Amino acid sequence: SPIEPLLANRHIVITAGPTREEIDPVRFISNHSSGKMGYALAKAALALGAKVTLVSGPVNLSPPAGIEVIDVVSAEQMHQAVMKVVANCDIFIGCAAVADYKPQQKTQQKIKKSNSELTLTFTKNPDILSDVAHLAQPPFTVGFAAETQDVAHYAQDKLKRKKLDMIAANDVSQAGLGFNSEKNALNVYWNNGEKNLGVADKSQLALTLMTLVAQRHTEKMSS
Ligand code: PMT
């Protein structure tokens, strides 16, 4: 009989890319995420037989064929889009580099240069990953952790604090890895295990990580 693909009949929601937080009509703050890791995960999930919804911040990547893509700009918009589609999904993966803070108010007019210093006040954005994991019936929830120091410690702390099933940590202080590069290095943690996926192309890492996610999800369902 034909072998069922690992993620057959599973609906996976993935976030990817940066968010942009507007300051005035011509300026925003953002980060270096290219979306490559999240898009690679979406393609890997599709290849393993899943139905995939990709909620994407502004990136320069073409939408992958066979994947539903919802384009958003800000963290608020990404939060809204995710909460709308996540209700009946099986697995959620937060790979987006979501801005933790946004300017308290977007000014209607361009901020003019003056002779004095400029101070901006920021307020907190909603935490998408944490809100998904704290739903009454959450999907299998996977987070990412981008750290520049104490990677394992911060990743395991996020795993517990945000009630995640799994977290993939990348050390973004290493040149040529992580943000806006072809390669990455991931260490994956769950409540009683961990796996070092090493350094590899994002497409290769995505397949390895999706396979691990599928296995852990199946184990959780049958326990
Ligand atoms: O896009 P690329 O250029 O390919 O780079 C990939 C990547 C380095 C961006 C990716 O691998 C990665 O690490 N993504 C998460 C980046 C991040 O914002 O990490 P964090 O440690 O600040 O956030 C932890 C987790 O909470 C993440 O899953 C994040 O999606 C989520 N989060 C954070 C803040 C927020 N307001 N809402 C969230 O959902």
Residues whose N, C-alpha, C, O or C-beta is under 5 A from the ligand:
A	BS01	PMT	G17 H32 S33 S34 G35 K36 M37 G38 G94 C95 A96 A97 V98 A99 D100 N125 P126 D127 I128 L129 G143 F144 A145 A146 N170 G178 F179 N180 S181
